[in-house]
């Protein structure tokens, strides 16, 4: 029982450390949104275009190597073979640098073609096309530096050094926001340049921040063990290269399929809505809000998923290397329980108060449309959190072939239904297709993992529903507030921020109280919430970090 509790605490401490860095990063990214929107205004749509393409290509560019690096580092560190760990570092660094340069040239070469596909046909004769091509070219250079940066993070992830991992995320975001706001303000307000230059500086900030963080790693990074350098690894560079590629292939193929799906969605979005009868201007509004405003806010709940996905790899790799199937089962159960417990209240609150949250961040900018799209995006995000964790689990426990088969089905599914959904249901079809895709992944992944590790779906469902019950007061309070004649936009954003903050404290407090009484807290964290247990948990977390 004590070993099981230590597994829970080690996993949760590592995940919370990783999540803490991501949380601060996301918080910073939300803080800059308000001033940047004011500076860039309508030019933010070009900013969103660039990052949609960039994110898709970055997945291909990284090709799963950061996860492969983390897996191999964890594997050989578990065996105390630090000389091989050093060799993994050298080989993987060279691979990611080459991949980054190649992907940068590809994005530049195809920038005009991509711009033509993204922009609605009725707007292609305007400056929209030129601006879109320029932001794509500027952002392409980040494909050189960001993958190189990910090499360092993969090493520290594999060593379970999540504190360094988290710090560098905050450092990168701080540099990015500082440059973005300073450079865009200078261009627009000091040099009186067109607002498109704010978008240009925004995309350039990604390269600048990556370079700054790489410099930090270069000065901070030291040899893992002085003893490791005293003797050569018994494994050659060719063998390490093959093992890296073999480990990365499932991630690579998954990234290719995920990116293909993402690019397909981006490229047919306008065509599908035009078939529905949506005019070009409204399409660009939808694209901007979904890819930028709603995306920024819905990324908050992904902090939980990302934190656990980061910590899954070294922990499960260690268990698989030691052939400890019982520990693997414990980790799977604990990860799914914890992600559900932490995700559900946050996402439900944001859905119930989506109008208030959107107004706080973006004011009255297409408030009705934005609040509606944000709520639907968040609902899909809940499904994506579960699907994302299950995907990482399947790869970590070496179910790679079955995972790739499932990913192939998902890609085919999206290629078949996405455009018809847009043409039939308009922008709502986007969310119908997205939710259906995640449900397919969740059901398929659970069945596949269950075939080996015998997951008790009944027990999982019972534990999940106890967390969901904790959200009932949140729903009731939100329903009551909606019946009060209170117009959000008739109040200042500060007033709405204070009211929403108070409701958040009340709702999350009620959620914690109910789930604590139902025993969910003890199941997830190992003990109930009491004053002494909270202090003890905080002390353990700080010590583990």
C-alpha positions in Angstrom: 0.0 0.0 0.0 2.9 2.4 0.9 4.6 1.6 -2.5 1.3 2.4 -4.3 1.0 5.7 -2.4 4.6 6.6 -3.3 3.8 5.9 -7.0 0.8 8.2 -6.8 2.7 11.0 -5.1 5.8 10.7 -7.4 3.6 10.8 -10.5 1.4 13.6 -9.3 4.4 15.7 -8.0 6.1 15.3 -11.4 3.0 16.1 -13.3 2.1 19.1 -11.2 5.7 20.4 -11.6 5.4 20.2 -15.3 1.9 21.6 -15.2 3.0 24.5 -13.1 5.4 25.6 -15.8 2.8 25.2 -18.4 0.2 27.0 -16.2 2.5 30.1 -15.8 3.3 30.0 -19.5 -0.4 30.0 -20.4 -1.2 32.7 -17.8 1.4 34.9 -19.4 0.1 34.1 -22.9 -3.4 35.2 -21.8 -2.1 38.4 -20.2 -0.5 39.6 -23.4 -3.6 38.9 -25.4 -5.4 42.1 -24.3 -2.7 44.6 -25.2 -1.7 42.7 -28.3 -5.3 42.7 -29.6 -5.4 46.5 -29.0 -2.1 46.9 -31.0 -2.8 44.5 -33.9 -6.6 44.7 -34.0 -7.9 43.0 -37.2 -4.4 41.9 -38.1 -4.6 39.2 -35.4 -6.3 37.0 -38.0 -3.0 36.8 -40.0 -1.3 35.9 -36.7 -3.7 33.0 -36.2 -3.3 31.8 -39.8 0.5 31.6 -39.4 0.4 29.6 -36.2 -2.2 27.2 -37.5 0.1 26.2 -40.3 3.2 26.4 -38.1 1.8 24.1 -35.5 0.9 21.5 -38.1 4.4 21.6 -39.7 6.1 21.7 -36.3 4.6 18.3 -35.4 6.2 16.9 -38.5 9.4 18.7 -37.9 9.8 17.4 -34.4 8.8 13.9 -35.7 8.4 12.6 -32.2 12.1 12.9 -31.4 11.7 14.9 -28.1 9.6 11.9 -26.8 12.1 9.4 -28.3 14.9 11.3 -26.6 13.0 11.3 -23.2 12.3 7.5 -23.6 15.9 6.6 -24.4 17.3 8.8 -21.7 14.9 7.3 -19.1 15.7 3.8 -20.3 19.5 4.1 -20.0 19.4 6.3 -16.9 17.3 3.5 -15.3 20.2 1.2 -16.1 22.8 3.7 -14.8 24.4 3.7 -18.3 25.1 7.4 -18.4 27.8 7.2 -21.1 25.0 6.0 -23.5 22.8 8.8 -22.3 25.5 11.2 -23.4 25.6 9.5 -26.8 21.9 9.8 -27.1 22.2 13.5 -26.5 24.8 14.0 -29.3 23.0 12.0 -31.9 19.6 13.5 -31.2 20.9 17.0 -31.3 22.2 16.6 -34.8 19.0 15.0 -36.1 16.7 17.7 -34.8 19.0 20.5 -36.2 18.9 18.9 -39.7 15.1 18.3 -39.5 14.5 21.9 -38.5 16.5 23.4 -41.4 14.7 21.2 -43.9 11.2 22.0 -42.6 12.0 25.7 -42.6 12.9 25.7 -46.3 9.7 23.7 -47.1 7.5 26.2 -45.3 9.1 29.1 -47.1 8.9 27.4 -50.5 5.2 26.6 -50.2 4.1 29.8 -48.4 2.3 31.3 -51.3 0.4 28.0 -52.1 -0.6 27.7 -48.4 -1.8 31.3 -48.4 -4.0 30.8 -51.5 -5.6 27.8 -49.8 -6.2 29.5 -46.5 -7.8 32.7 -47.7 -11.5 32.6 -48.9 -11.6 33.0 -52.7 -13.5 36.3 -52.7 -10.6 37.9 -50.6 -7.7 36.6 -52.6 -7.4 39.7 -54.8 -6.8 41.9 -51.8 -3.7 42.3 -49.6 -4.9 39.3 -47.5 -2.9 37.0 -49.7 0.3 39.0 -49.4 0.1 39.5 -45.7 -0.6 35.8 -45.1 2.4 34.8 -47.2 4.7 37.1 -45.3 3.7 35.9 -41.8 4.3 32.3 -43.0 7.8 33.1 -44.2 8.7 34.9 -41.0 7.4 32.1 -38.8 9.2 29.5 -40.9 12.5 30.3 -39.2 11.2 29.2 -35.9 11.1 25.7 -37.3 14.9 25.7 -37.0 15.2 26.9 -33.4 12.2 25.4 -31.7 13.1 21.7 -32.5 16.6 22.4 -31.4 15.2 23.7 -28.1 13.0 20.6 -27.8 16.2 18.5 -27.8 17.2 20.0 -24.4 13.7 19.6 -23.0 13.6 15.9 -24.1 16.8 15.2 -22.1 15.5 16.8 -18.9 12.1 15.1 -19.3 13.8 11.7 -19.6 15.8 12.4 -16.4 12.5 13.5 -14.6 14.1 16.9 -14.1 10.7 18.6 -14.5 11.7 21.7 -12.5 14.2 22.7 -15.2 11.7 21.8 -17.9 9.1 24.0 -16.3 11.4 26.9 -15.7 12.6 27.1 -19.3 9.0 27.1 -20.5 8.3 30.2 -18.4 11.6 31.8 -19.5 10.8 31.2 -23.2 7.3 32.7 -22.8 8.6 35.7 -20.9 11.1 36.5 -23.6 8.5 36.0 -26.3 5.9 38.3 -24.7 8.4 41.0 -23.9 9.7 41.1 -27.5 6.2 40.8 -29.0 4.7 43.7 -27.1 7.8 45.9 -27.2 8.4 45.4 -30.9 4.8 45.6 -32.1 4.3 48.8 -30.0 7.3 50.4 -31.5 6.2 49.6 -35.0 2.6 50.8 -34.6 2.8 53.7 -32.1 6.4 55.0 -32.5 7.1 54.5 -36.1 3.4 54.8 -37.2 3.6 51.6 -39.3 0.6 49.6 -40.5 -0.9 47.3 -37.9 0.1 44.2 -39.9 3.6 44.9 -38.5 2.3 43.9 -35.1 1.4 40.5 -36.6 4.9 40.3 -38.1 6.6 41.0 -34.8 4.2 38.5 -33.1 5.3 35.6 -35.3 9.0 36.7 -35.1 8.8 36.6 -31.3 8.7 32.7 -31.5 12.2 32.6 -33.0 13.6 35.2 -30.7 12.3 33.4 -27.5 13.6 30.0 -28.7 17.1 31.5 -29.3 17.1 33.1 -25.9 16.1 29.8 -24.1 18.7 27.8 -26.1 21.4 30.2 -24.8 20.2 29.6 -21.3 20.4 25.8 -21.8 23.9 26.1 -23.3 25.2 27.8 -20.2 23.1 25.7 -17.8 23.6 22.3 -19.4 26.3 20.2 -17.9 27.5 16.6 -18.4 25.1 14.3 -16.6 27.9 12.4 -14.9 31.6 13.0 -14.8 32.1 9.3 -14.4 30.1 8.7 -17.6 32.7 10.6 -19.6 35.5 8.5 -18.3 34.5 5.5 -20.3 33.0 5.1 -23.8 29.5 3.7 -24.4 29.3 0.1 -25.4 26.7 1.1 -28.0 27.7 2.9 -31.2 26.2 6.0 -32.8 24.6 4.0 -35.5 22.8 1.8 -33.0 21.6 4.9 -31.1 20.4 6.5 -34.3 18.4 3.4 -35.2 16.9 3.1 -31.7 16.0 6.8 -31.8 14.3 6.4 -35.2 12.6 3.2 -34.2 11.2 4.9 -31.0 10.3 8.1 -32.9 8.5 6.4 -35.9 5.2 6.0 -34.1 5.3 9.6 -33.0 6.4 10.6 -36.5 3.6 8.8 -38.3 1.2 10.0 -35.6 2.4 13.6 -36.2 2.1 13.2 -39.9 -1.5 12.0 -39.6 -2.4 14.6 -37.0 -0.8 17.4 -39.0 -2.5 16.2 -42.2 -5.8 16.2 -40.4 -5.1 19.7 -39.0 -4.0 21.0 -42.4 -7.0 19.5 -44.1 -9.3 21.2 -41.6 -7.6 24.5 -42.2 -7.6 24.2 -46.0 -11.2 23.1 -46.4 -12.7 25.2 -43.6 -13.5 28.1 -45.9 -14.7 25.9 -48.8 -17.0 24.0 -46.5 -18.6 27.1 -45.0 -19.0 28.6 -48.5 -21.0 25.6 -49.5 -23.2 26.2 -46.4 -23.7 29.8 -47.6 -21.5 31.7 -45.1 -20.0 34.8 -46.6 -16.2 35.4 -46.7 -16.0 38.1 -44.1 -17.9 35.9 -41.5 -15.6 32.9 -42.4 -12.5 35.0 -41.5 -14.2 36.0 -38.2 -14.8 32.3 -37.4 -11.3 31.4 -38.4 -9.8 34.1 -36.3 -11.8 33.3 -33.2 -11.4 29.5 -33.4 -7.7 29.7 -34.2 -6.8 32.5 -31.9 -9.2 33.8 -29.3 -11.0 30.6 -28.4 -7.8 28.6 -28.9 -5.9 30.8 -26.3 -8.6 30.3 -23.7 -9.3 26.6 -24.4 -5.5 25.9 -24.0 -5.8 26.5 -20.3 -7.4 23.0 -19.6 -4.7 21.4 -21.7 -2.2 22.3 -19.0 -3.4 19.2 -17.0 -3.2 16.9 -20.0 0.2 18.2 -21.1 1.7 17.9 -17.6 0.7 14.3 -17.3 1.7 13.4 -20.9 5.2 14.8 -20.0 5.5 12.7 -16.9 4.0 9.5 -18.4 7.0 8.7 -20.5 9.9 8.4 -18.0 7.7 6.8 -15.3 6.1 4.2 -17.6 9.4 3.6 -19.5 11.0 2.8 -16.1 8.2 0.4 -15.2 8.3 -1.3 -18.7 12.1 -1.5 -18.5 11.8 -3.2 -15.1 8.9 -5.4 -16.4 6.7 -4.2 -13.5 3.2 -4.7 -14.9 1.6 -4.0 -11.6 3.1 -0.5 -11.6 2.1 0.1 -15.2 -1.5 -0.8 -14.2 -1.3 1.6 -11.2 0.0 4.4 -13.4 -2.7 4.0 -16.0 -5.4 4.0 -13.4 -3.9 7.0 -11.6 -3.3 9.1 -14.7 -6.9 8.7 -16.0 -8.4 9.4 -12.6 -6.3 12.5 -11.9 -6.8 14.0 -15.4 -10.5 13.6 -15.1 -10.6 15.0 -11.6 -8.6 18.1 -12.5 -10.0 18.7 -15.9 -13.7 18.4 -15.4 -14.3 21.3 -12.9 -12.1 23.7 -14.8 -13.6 23.0 -18.2 -17.2 23.0 -16.8 -16.7 26.3 -15.1 -15.3 27.9 -18.3 -18.2 26.5 -20.3 -20.8 27.8 -17.9 -19.1 31.3 -17.8 -17.8 31.4 -21.3 -19.5 34.7 -22.1 -18.0 36.4 -19.0 -14.6 34.9 -19.7 -14.6 35.9 -23.4 -15.7 39.5 -22.4 -13.0 39.8 -19.8 -10.3 38.8 -22.4 -11.6 40.4 -25.6 -14.3 42.9 -24.7 -17.2 43.2 -27.1 -15.2 41.9 -30.1 -17.8 39.7 -31.8 -19.0 38.8 -28.3 -22.0 36.7 -29.2 -20.1 34.6 -31.8 -17.0 34.4 -29.6 -18.7 33.2 -26.5 -20.6 30.5 -28.4 -17.5 29.3 -30.2 -15.5 29.3 -27.0 -18.1 27.1 -25.1 -18.1 24.6 -28.0 -14.3 24.6 -28.2 -14.1 23.9 -24.5 -16.5 21.0 -24.7 -14.3 19.4 -27.4 -11.3 20.2 -25.2 -12.6 17.9 -22.4 -12.7 15.0 -24.9 -9.3 16.0 -26.3 -7.7 15.9 -22.8 -8.7 12.3 -22.3 -7.8 11.3 -25.9 -4.4 13.0 -25.6 -3.5 11.2 -22.4 -4.6 7.8 -23.8 -2.5 8.4 -26.9 0.6 9.0 -24.8 -0.2 6.0 -22.7 -0.5 3.7 -25.7 2.9 4.7 -27.1 4.6 4.6 -23.7 3.4 1.0 -23.0 4.7 0.0 -26.5 1.3 -0.4 -28.2 2.6 1.6 -31.1 1.3 -0.4 -34.0 -2.2 -0.5 -32.6 -2.0 3.1 -31.8 -1.0 4.0 -35.4 -3.9 1.8 -36.7 -6.3 3.8 -34.5 -4.7 7.1 -35.7 -5.2 6.0 -39.3 -8.9 5.3 -38.7 -9.2 8.8 -37.1 -7.6 10.5 -40.1 -9.8 8.6 -42.6 -12.8 9.5 -40.5 -11.9 13.2 -40.6 -11.2 13.2 -44.3 -14.6 11.7 -44.9 -16.9 13.6 -42.6 -15.3 17.1 -42.0 -16.3 18.9 -45.2 -19.8 17.4 -45.4 -20.4 18.4 -41.7 -19.4 22.0 -42.5 -21.6 22.1 -45.6 -24.6 20.6 -43.7 -24.3 22.3 -40.3 -22.1 25.3 -40.9 -19.6 26.3 -38.2 -21.4 23.9 -35.8 -20.3 21.1 -38.1 -16.7 21.8 -37.2 -17.3 21.0 -33.6 -19.5 18.0 -34.4 -16.7 16.5 -36.5 -14.1 17.3 -33.8 -16.0 15.8 -31.0 -16.8 12.7 -33.0 -13.0 12.3 -33.8 -12.1 12.4 -30.1 -14.8 10.0 -29.1 -13.5 7.6 -31.7 -10.0 7.9 -30.3 -11.1 7.5 -26.7 -13.3 4.4 -27.2 -10.7 2.7 -29.5 -7.8 3.5 -27.1 -9.6 2.2 -24.0 -10.5 -1.1 -25.8 -6.9 -1.5 -26.9 -5.3 -0.8 -23.5 -7.9 -3.0 -21.8 -6.9 -6.0 -24.0 -3.5 -6.1 -22.2 -4.0 -4.5 -18.8 -7.6 -5.4 -18.0 -9.0 -2.0 -17.1 -12.1 -2.1 -15.0 -14.4 0.2 -16.9 -17.0 0.0 -14.2 -14.6 1.1 -11.5 -13.3 3.9 -13.7 -16.8 5.1 -14.5 -17.7 5.0 -10.8 -14.7 7.1 -10.0 -15.3 9.5 -12.9 -19.0 10.1 -12.0 -18.1 11.0 -8.4 -16.0 13.9 -9.8 -18.8 14.9 -12.2 -21.3 15.0 -9.2 -19.0 17.7 -7.7 -19.9 19.9 -10.7 -23.6 19.9 -10.0 -23.6 23.0 -7.8 -21.6 24.8 -10.5 -24.3 24.0 -13.0 -27.1 25.1 -10.7 -25.4 28.4 -9.8 -24.7 29.2 -13.5 -28.3 28.4 -14.4 -29.5 30.7 -11.7 -27.2 33.5 -12.7 -28.4 33.2 -16.4 -32.0 33.8 -15.2 -31.0 37.1 -13.6 -31.3 40.1 -16.0 -27.6 40.9 -15.9 -26.1 42.0 -19.2 -22.3 41.3 -19.1 -21.3 43.9 -21.6 -23.1 46.7 -19.7 -20.4 46.4 -17.0 -16.7 47.1 -17.0 -14.4 44.2 -17.7 -12.8 44.7 -14.2 -16.2 44.3 -12.5 -16.9 41.1 -14.5 -13.5 39.8 -13.7 -14.1 40.3 -9.9 -17.6 38.6 -10.1 -16.3 35.7 -12.2 -13.4 35.3 -9.8 -15.7 35.1 -6.8 -17.9 32.5 -8.6 -14.8 30.5 -9.4 -13.7 30.4 -5.8 -17.2 29.4 -4.7 -17.7 26.7 -7.4 -14.3 25.1 -7.0 -14.6 25.2 -3.3 -18.0 23.4 -3.5 -16.5 20.9 -6.0 -13.6 20.2 -3.6 -15.9 19.8 -0.6 -18.3 17.4 -2.3 -15.5 15.3 -3.9 -13.7 15.2 -0.6 -16.8 13.8 1.1 -17.3 11.3 -1.6 -13.7 10.0 -1.2 -12.5 11.0 -4.6 -9.7 13.2 -3.1 -8.3 10.3 -1.0 -8.4 8.0 -4.1 -6.5 10.5 -6.3 -4.1 12.1 -3.8 -3.7 9.3 -1.3 -5.4 11.1 1.6 -8.4 13.4 2.3 -8.2 17.1 2.4 -7.5 18.3 5.9 -5.4 21.2 7.1 -2.5 18.8 8.1 -2.8 16.7 4.9 -2.7 19.8 2.7 0.4 21.0 4.4 2.0 17.6 4.1 1.1 17.3 0.4 2.5 20.8 -0.3 5.8 19.9 1.5 6.1 16.6 -0.4 5.4 18.4 -3.7 8.1 21.1 -3.0 10.6 18.4 -2.0 9.9 16.3 -5.1 10.2 19.4 -7.3 
